[in-house]
Amino acid sequence: MPAIEKEVIIFGEGGVGKTCFTDMFMRERHFAFYDPTVTTPERKRVVIDGLAWSLRLVDLRASLFQESDLPGETGFAPRYFVKMLRDADGIIFLYDITSKASYEHIVNEGYLDACRWRRMYRENTTTLRSYPAGMQRFGCILVGNKLDLGQEKREVDRDVAQEWAESMGMQFFELSAFSNESIKEAMTALVKSMIKAEERDNEDLSEGENLKKSVVAKAKKLASGVPFRGTQRKMISL
Protein backbone atom coordinates (compact mmCIF):
# COMPACT_ATOMS: atom_id res chain seq x y z
CA MET A 1 0.00 0.00 0.00
CA PRO A 2 1.63 3.30 -1.07
CA ALA A 3 2.03 5.79 1.74
CA ILE A 4 0.86 9.41 1.59
CA GLU A 5 3.83 11.68 2.21
CA LYS A 6 3.33 14.65 4.53
CA GLU A 7 5.60 17.27 6.09
CA VAL A 8 5.20 18.14 9.77
CA ILE A 9 6.79 21.01 11.70
CA ILE A 10 7.33 20.86 15.48
CA PHE A 11 7.10 24.57 16.24
CA GLY A 12 8.13 26.07 19.57
CA GLU A 13 10.73 27.91 21.60
CA GLY A 14 14.16 26.53 22.42
CA GLY A 15 14.17 24.08 25.31
CA VAL A 16 10.51 23.04 25.14
CA GLY A 17 11.33 19.51 23.96
CA LYS A 18 10.97 19.66 20.18
CA THR A 19 13.89 17.32 19.49
CA CYS A 20 12.83 14.88 22.24
CA PHE A 21 9.32 14.76 20.76
CA THR A 22 10.75 14.10 17.29
CA ASP A 23 13.18 11.43 18.51
CA MET A 24 10.52 9.55 20.42
CA PHE A 25 8.10 9.50 17.52
CA MET A 26 10.62 8.76 14.77
CA ARG A 27 12.94 6.35 16.62
CA GLU A 28 11.16 5.57 19.89
CA ARG A 29 14.19 6.72 21.87
CA HIS A 30 15.85 9.94 23.00
CA PHE A 31 19.19 11.47 22.19
CA ALA A 32 19.38 9.86 18.74
CA PHE A 33 22.53 10.46 16.74
CA TYR A 34 22.15 12.82 13.79
CA ASP A 35 24.46 12.33 10.81
CA PRO A 36 24.75 15.65 8.89
CA THR A 37 26.10 13.78 5.84
CA VAL A 38 22.78 11.99 5.31
CA THR A 39 20.83 14.01 2.74
CA THR A 40 17.78 11.76 2.40
CA PRO A 41 15.04 12.97 4.78
CA GLU A 42 14.04 10.41 7.39
CA ARG A 43 10.39 9.42 7.41
CA LYS A 44 8.15 7.40 9.70
CA ARG A 45 5.46 5.16 8.23
CA VAL A 46 2.25 4.89 10.23
CA VAL A 47 -1.19 3.48 9.47
CA ILE A 48 -4.20 5.47 10.68
CA ASP A 49 -7.78 4.43 9.92
CA GLY A 50 -6.58 2.06 7.23
CA LEU A 51 -4.45 4.62 5.38
CA ALA A 52 -0.64 4.56 5.29
CA TRP A 53 1.19 7.81 5.93
CA SER A 54 4.86 8.65 5.51
CA LEU A 55 5.62 11.50 7.90
CA ARG A 56 8.70 13.67 8.03
CA LEU A 57 9.12 15.67 11.25
CA VAL A 58 11.31 18.77 11.50
CA ASP A 59 11.68 20.82 14.67
CA LEU A 60 11.77 24.57 14.16
CA ARG A 61 12.44 27.30 16.74
CA ALA A 62 9.63 29.84 16.69
CA SER A 63 11.79 32.82 17.67
CA LEU A 64 13.78 32.51 14.43
CA PHE A 65 10.97 34.29 12.64
CA GLN A 66 11.15 37.23 15.00
CA GLU A 67 14.92 37.46 14.70
CA SER A 68 14.84 37.39 10.91
CA ASP A 69 13.29 40.86 10.92
CA LEU A 70 16.25 42.39 12.74
CA PRO A 71 19.12 44.17 10.95
CA GLY A 72 21.68 41.69 9.69
CA GLU A 73 19.31 38.73 10.04
CA THR A 74 18.63 38.29 6.35
CA GLY A 75 20.00 35.67 4.01
CA PHE A 76 19.59 31.99 3.24
CA ALA A 77 18.63 30.68 6.66
CA PRO A 78 15.47 32.75 7.32
CA ARG A 79 14.18 32.14 3.77
CA TYR A 80 14.79 28.42 4.20
CA PHE A 81 12.92 28.36 7.50
CA VAL A 82 10.01 30.28 5.99
CA LYS A 83 9.82 27.77 3.14
CA MET A 84 9.67 24.90 5.64
CA LEU A 85 6.85 26.60 7.51
CA ARG A 86 4.79 27.60 4.49
CA ASP A 87 5.08 24.12 2.88
CA ALA A 88 4.16 22.15 6.01
CA ASP A 89 1.03 20.00 5.89
CA GLY A 90 0.81 19.96 9.67
CA ILE A 91 2.17 22.02 12.55
CA ILE A 92 2.49 21.02 16.20
CA PHE A 93 2.51 24.12 18.40
CA LEU A 94 4.64 22.92 21.30
CA TYR A 95 5.28 24.61 24.64
CA ASP A 96 6.67 23.71 28.06
CA ILE A 97 4.02 23.60 30.79
CA THR A 98 6.69 24.73 33.29
CA SER A 99 7.37 27.89 31.25
CA LYS A 100 4.58 30.44 30.90
CA ALA A 101 6.75 32.46 28.50
CA SER A 102 7.00 29.52 26.06
CA TYR A 103 3.20 29.14 26.08
CA GLU A 104 2.49 32.83 25.58
CA HIS A 105 4.95 33.06 22.71
CA ILE A 106 3.65 30.06 20.78
CA VAL A 107 -0.06 30.92 21.09
CA ASN A 108 0.54 34.56 20.21
CA GLU A 109 3.57 35.26 18.01
CA GLY A 110 4.15 31.64 16.96
CA TYR A 111 0.63 30.90 15.75
CA LEU A 112 0.28 34.29 14.06
CA ASP A 113 3.67 33.95 12.36
CA ALA A 114 2.66 30.58 10.91
CA CYS A 115 -0.51 32.03 9.42
CA ARG A 116 1.13 35.28 8.34
CA TRP A 117 3.99 33.72 6.39
CA ARG A 118 1.70 31.22 4.67
CA ARG A 119 -0.78 33.95 3.73
CA MET A 120 1.93 36.34 2.51
CA TYR A 121 3.50 33.62 0.37
CA ARG A 122 0.20 32.78 -1.31
CA GLU A 123 -0.57 36.44 -1.96
CA ASN A 124 2.80 37.00 -3.62
CA THR A 125 2.73 33.86 -5.76
CA THR A 126 0.61 33.77 -8.90
CA THR A 127 1.63 30.29 -10.04
CA LEU A 128 -0.01 28.45 -7.14
CA ARG A 129 -3.64 27.62 -6.52
CA SER A 130 -5.70 30.45 -5.08
CA TYR A 131 -7.34 29.30 -1.86
CA PRO A 132 -10.61 31.01 -0.90
CA ALA A 133 -9.52 30.99 2.76
CA GLY A 134 -6.60 33.27 1.87
CA MET A 135 -4.02 30.52 2.41
CA GLN A 136 -3.75 26.78 2.22
CA ARG A 137 -5.12 25.33 5.45
CA PHE A 138 -2.89 23.11 7.58
CA GLY A 139 -3.50 20.50 10.23
CA CYS A 140 -2.49 21.58 13.72
CA ILE A 141 -2.61 20.66 17.40
CA LEU A 142 -1.45 22.37 20.60
CA VAL A 143 0.82 20.29 22.83
CA GLY A 144 2.03 21.07 26.35
CA ASN A 145 5.21 19.11 27.04
CA LYS A 146 7.02 18.07 30.27
CA LEU A 147 3.94 16.81 32.05
CA ASP A 148 6.27 14.72 34.22
CA LEU A 149 7.47 17.97 35.83
CA GLY A 150 4.03 19.56 36.09
CA GLN A 151 3.19 18.66 39.67
CA GLU A 152 6.02 20.73 41.12
CA LYS A 153 6.89 23.27 38.41
CA ARG A 154 3.72 23.95 36.39
CA GLU A 155 3.28 27.55 35.23
CA VAL A 156 0.62 27.07 32.53
CA ASP A 157 -2.90 26.17 33.62
CA ARG A 158 -4.30 23.28 31.60
CA ASP A 159 -7.76 24.84 31.32
CA VAL A 160 -6.32 28.07 29.88
CA ALA A 161 -4.44 26.17 27.16
CA GLN A 162 -7.46 23.96 26.48
CA GLU A 163 -9.71 27.00 26.03
CA TRP A 164 -7.29 28.64 23.59
CA ALA A 165 -6.97 25.46 21.52
CA GLU A 166 -10.73 25.04 21.31
CA SER A 167 -11.12 28.68 20.25
CA MET A 168 -8.70 27.99 17.38
CA GLY A 169 -10.46 24.77 16.40
CA MET A 170 -7.60 22.46 17.31
CA GLN A 171 -7.11 19.58 19.71
CA PHE A 172 -5.01 19.97 22.85
CA PHE A 173 -2.69 17.51 24.58
CA GLU A 174 -0.52 17.54 27.65
CA LEU A 175 2.18 14.90 27.65
CA SER A 176 5.72 13.96 28.45
CA ALA A 177 8.01 13.45 25.46
CA PHE A 178 9.31 10.40 27.33
CA SER A 179 5.95 8.66 26.75
CA ASN A 180 5.71 7.15 23.28
CA GLU A 181 2.03 6.27 23.62
CA SER A 182 1.05 9.88 24.33
CA ILE A 183 3.03 11.06 21.31
CA LYS A 184 1.36 8.47 19.07
CA GLU A 185 -2.05 9.73 20.24
CA ALA A 186 -1.08 13.33 19.47
CA MET A 187 0.29 12.42 16.04
CA THR A 188 -2.88 10.51 15.18
CA ALA A 189 -4.90 13.63 16.01
CA LEU A 190 -2.57 15.73 13.85
CA VAL A 191 -2.97 13.44 10.85
CA LYS A 192 -6.75 13.59 11.18
CA SER A 193 -6.51 17.39 11.40
CA MET A 194 -4.44 17.42 8.19
CA ILE A 195 -7.09 15.31 6.46
CA LYS A 196 -9.83 17.71 7.59
CA ALA A 197 -7.84 20.77 6.45
CA GLU A 198 -7.33 19.28 2.99
CA GLU A 199 -10.99 18.32 2.72
CA ARG A 200 -12.09 21.86 3.62
CA ASP A 201 -9.72 23.36 1.04
CA ASN A 202 -11.01 20.98 -1.63
CA GLU A 203 -14.62 21.87 -0.75
CA ASP A 204 -13.83 25.59 -1.03
CA LEU A 205 -12.03 25.11 -4.34
CA SER A 206 -14.90 23.01 -5.70
CA GLU A 207 -17.46 25.63 -4.69
CA GLY A 208 -15.28 28.32 -6.25
CA GLU A 209 -15.04 26.41 -9.52
CA ASN A 210 -18.81 25.82 -9.59
CA LEU A 211 -19.46 29.51 -8.94
CA LYS A 212 -17.03 30.47 -11.68
CA LYS A 213 -18.74 28.13 -14.15
CA SER A 214 -22.13 29.55 -13.19
CA VAL A 215 -20.96 33.13 -13.74
CA VAL A 216 -19.42 32.23 -17.10
CA ALA A 217 -22.60 30.43 -18.19
CA LYS A 218 -24.77 33.43 -17.26
CA ALA A 219 -22.40 35.77 -19.06
CA LYS A 220 -22.61 33.64 -22.21
CA LYS A 221 -26.40 33.62 -22.05
CA LEU A 222 -26.48 37.37 -21.62
CA ALA A 223 -24.10 37.85 -24.53
CA SER A 224 -26.17 35.58 -26.79
CA GLY A 225 -29.46 37.28 -25.90
CA VAL A 226 -30.90 34.22 -24.11
CA PRO A 227 -32.88 35.29 -21.01
CA PHE A 228 -31.95 33.87 -17.63
CA ARG A 229 -34.20 31.17 -16.25
CA GLY A 230 -36.98 32.51 -14.10
CA THR A 231 -37.18 35.96 -15.73
CA GLN A 232 -40.26 37.29 -17.53
CA ARG A 233 -38.29 38.89 -20.34
CA LYS A 234 -38.92 37.53 -23.85
CA MET A 235 -36.90 37.80 -27.00
CA ILE A 236 -38.33 40.14 -29.64
CA SER A 237 -38.22 38.75 -33.15
CA LEU A 238 -37.03 41.24 -35.74
N, C-alpha and C positions, 0 to 999 in steps of 0.2 A: 504494500500500500504506500503510494508516494506521500511524503510528508509536506505539509504547507509551511513554507519558511516565513518566519516573522522576526522582526527586530525589536528588542525590548531594552529600554533605558532604565537603570536604577538611578534615580535622581535625588540627590540630597547633599547636605553639608559634609565636610570632612569629619571623619570620626564617628559617623552615625551607624556604620556597619555595612556599607554598600558592598565592599569586597567580600566580607564574611557571608552575606546573603548570597552573593553570586557563587562563591565557592561551594556552599552547602547545596545549592540547587544543581549546579553543573556537575560537581564531583562528589558530593555527599561527604565532604570533609573540609576542614579549615586549613588556612595557610598553605594552599596549593602553590606549586612552583610554576612561575610564568617564564616561558622561554621567548624572549623578544625576537628570536630568529624565525619563529613559526609565523608564517604570513596567512595561513588558511584559518579563517575564523572558526572557533570552536562552537559547536551547537549541541543542544540537548534534545533528544527525541522523546516526546511524551504523547500518550494517547488520552484524549478527553472526549467523552461522549461518542466514542467510536471513530473519531477523526484523529489522524496522526499529525503532530505539529513538530517542526524543527525550529527550536528557539535559540536565538543568540542573545546573550545578556551582556550589556556593557554598563559599567558604573561610571557616573558622570557627576562631578562636583558642581552643585548649583551656583556657587558664588563665582565661578568662572565667567558667567554671563554678565555679572555686575562689573567684574574687573576689566572685561574686554572693552568697556566704554571709557576707560581711563586713558590719559595720554600715554603713548608708548605701548599700549596693550593691543595693538593691531597686528595683523599678520596671519600666518597659516593656521596657527593653533585655534584661535577663536572661530575662524570660518569653518574649520573642520568640526569643532564641537557643535556649532550651529547646525551643520549638515546632519550630524548624528541625531540631534534633537528633532529636527523637522522631518526626518525620514522614518522616525520610530513608529512602529505599529502600536506599541504599548509603552506606558510610562508608569513606573512605580515611584510614587512620591514617598520617600523614606525619611523618617526623623528618629531621634533618640528620645525616648520618653523621660529620660533623666536630664534632658536639656531643653528648656522652654524656648531658648533662642533658636535651636535647630527646627523646632516645630513652627514657630512664627515665621521663619524665613521661608520654609518650603510651602506653607499654605498661602503665603502672601507673594513675595517676590518670585519664588520658584515656580509656582503654578501659573502666575501671570506671564513670566518669561517664556514658559513652554508654549502658551497660547499665542503670545505676541510674535515670537519668531516664526512660528508656523503660519500665522496669518500674514505677516509681512512678506514671507517668501512666496506665498501663493499670489499675493497682490502684485508682486513685481515679476512674476513669471507668466508669460503668455502662452507657453508651449504645453502647460499642464492643464489637466481638467479643472474646470471652474466649479467649485463646490458651493451650493446655495448657502451653506452654513458659514461661509467666509473663509473656511479652512477645512482641510481633511480631518475628520474626527479621529480620535485615537482612544484605545482602551486605556483605562487607568484605575488604580486603586491607591488608597492611602494606607501606609504601614508604619506603625510605631514599633521600633526595635528596642532590644535590651529589656524585655519584660522580666528577665531573671534578676534584674537589679531594681525593679520597680517598687518593691515593698519598702526599701530603705531610702531610695534616692529619687523617686518619681517627682517630676516637676510639671508634667503635662497631664491634666485630668482626662481620663478616658472619654467621659461624656462630652467634653468640649470638642475633642477630635472627631468623635462619632457624629456630632451634630454638623460640623463643617463638611465632613465627607458626604453625608446625606444631602446637604444643601447643594453640593456639586454633582450629585447623581452618581457617586461612586461608592464602592464597598470599602469598609474599614477593618483593619486587622491590627491586633497587638500580638507580638510574638518575640521569641528569642531566636536569633540567627543560628543558634546551636541546635535548634529543633527542626529536623528535616521535614517532619510531618506538617508542621505549621506552615513552612515555606511552600510545600506542595499545595496546600489548601489555598494559600494566597495566589500562587501562580495559576491554579485552575480558575480562580475568580477573574484574574487578569485576562486569560485567554477568552473566557466567555464575554468579558467586556469588550475585547477587540472584535469579536464576532458581531456583537450588537452595534458597535460603532460603524463597522463596514456595512451592515445591513441598513442602518439609518442613512448613510451616505448614498447607497444604491437606490433607496426609496426616493430620496430627494432628487437625485439625478434623473430617475425615471419620470418623476412628476414634472421636472423641468423640461425633459424632452417631449412629454405629452403636451405640455402647455405650449411649447414652441411649435409643435406640429399643428396644434389647434389654431394658433395665431396665423401661421402661414396659410392654412386652409381657408380661413376667413378672409385673409387678404387676397387670395386668388379668386375667391367668389366675388368679392367686391370689385376687383379689377375686371372680371369677366361680365359683370352686370347681373350675376345671379343673386337674388335676394337671400338673406340669411333665413334659416329655418325659424318659424315662429313669428315672422314679421308679416304685416298686412300689405306691404308694398308689392305691386305687380309690375311686370315688365310692359312697356308700351311698344306695340308693334308699329314700326314706321313703314 
